[in-house]
Amino acid sequence: MKVLVTGGAGYLGSITSKALEQSGHTPVLLDSLLVGPRQFTEGRIFYEGDIADRALLSRIVEEHPEIEATIHMAARIVVPESVELPYEYYRDNVAKSLELFDQLEQLGKPRILFSSTASLYALQPAFEVRETDPVDPTSPYARTKRMMEMCLEDISKATSLRAIVLRYFNPIGTDPDLETGYHLKDATHVVPLLAQTALGYRESFTITGTDLPTRDGTGIRDYIHAWDLAKAHVRAVERFDEVIEAEGAPYSYVNIGGGDGVTVKELIAAVERVVGKPVPVTEAPPRPGDAVGAFANADKAAELLGWRTEASLDDAIASALAWGEKRKSVLGYE
C-alpha cells in the first residue's frame, strides 16, 4: 500500500519510511523541512510543504490515489522549547493538525495513525502505565499531543475518520543500515546527549533532576529501539481496520514501549557498559516541563498488533553510538 507520512524527513519519520519499504509498502513523504533534513528524503516520493496546506494535500491525493492511510508524525517535540514558545507549539501541533485531519477526511482518506507520547500520563506510584490510566500532561508539548488525541476522538465520532493513537515512549538508535538517525545539531534528548559525551563531542552529560521519587532519584523512562518503534507503526497500518473493529470504537489508544523502566543513572551505566569507559556527568535541577517518568504496559500492542520489542537496551544504545560516529558523513556535523 501507499502510506502518507507527515514529518517523513524527521528522525522517526525517515526510519518508519524505511520500515514501510522493507515491508513492501511505499511511503509518500510530506515535510516542511523546518527540522528534518532534506537528505532523509532522498530516493523517496517527497512533497515539501505544510501539513495545513489543503491544496497541497489535495494534489498529493490526486497524484497518489492509492494512499490507504496517513501516519501523522509531523510535530514540534522539544519540551523546554515548548515552555518558551507555547504559541508556536499550539499553532503547529494542534491548529495545523486540525486542518490535516479535516482535509484528509474530506478527500476520502480517513485512516489516521497518530504518533503521540507517553509523557502525557499522570504519575503512577509504580510508574507502569496502561492506556486506561489518567493523563496529566506537564508541558505545553505534552498538552498539544493530548489536544490532538481529543480532536481525533471527537472528529472520529462525527465523521468517517478513524484513528489509532500510538502513545510511545523514548526511542533511541536508528535503522539497521545507519542511513538515518537523530539529526538535531544541538541535541536535546538524553541518549543523543549521552552518545555525544561518550564519543568526546561534549565535556559532560548533565543529569537534570536527582531527588525525584524514583529508586535512585533520577527520572525513569521506557527506552525503545527506534527500529522496533518503526515496525510498530508498520504493523498498526497493516492491521488498521482490524484494530478499530476489535476496539469497538472509531479510535484506539495503544502503548508502544519496552515494558520496563530505566532510570537516568541506569541508562548512563548501560552506555558505559557498551562503550567500555566512564561517561563524565554533572548534576542540575529538572528542566521546565520535565516529567518524573513512566514505563509502558504494552500488553495491548501485543494483543492487537502482534508486536513486542525485539532489541535490547544495549542494542539500541550501540545503534545510537554508531549513528553518532557516522552522522557527520551524512549531515555534515557531529
Summary of the structure (lengths in Angstrom):
residues: 334
radius of gyration: 18.9
end to end distance: 35.9
largest distance: 56.4
contacts: 1169
relative contact order: 0.15
helix: 43%
strand: 20%
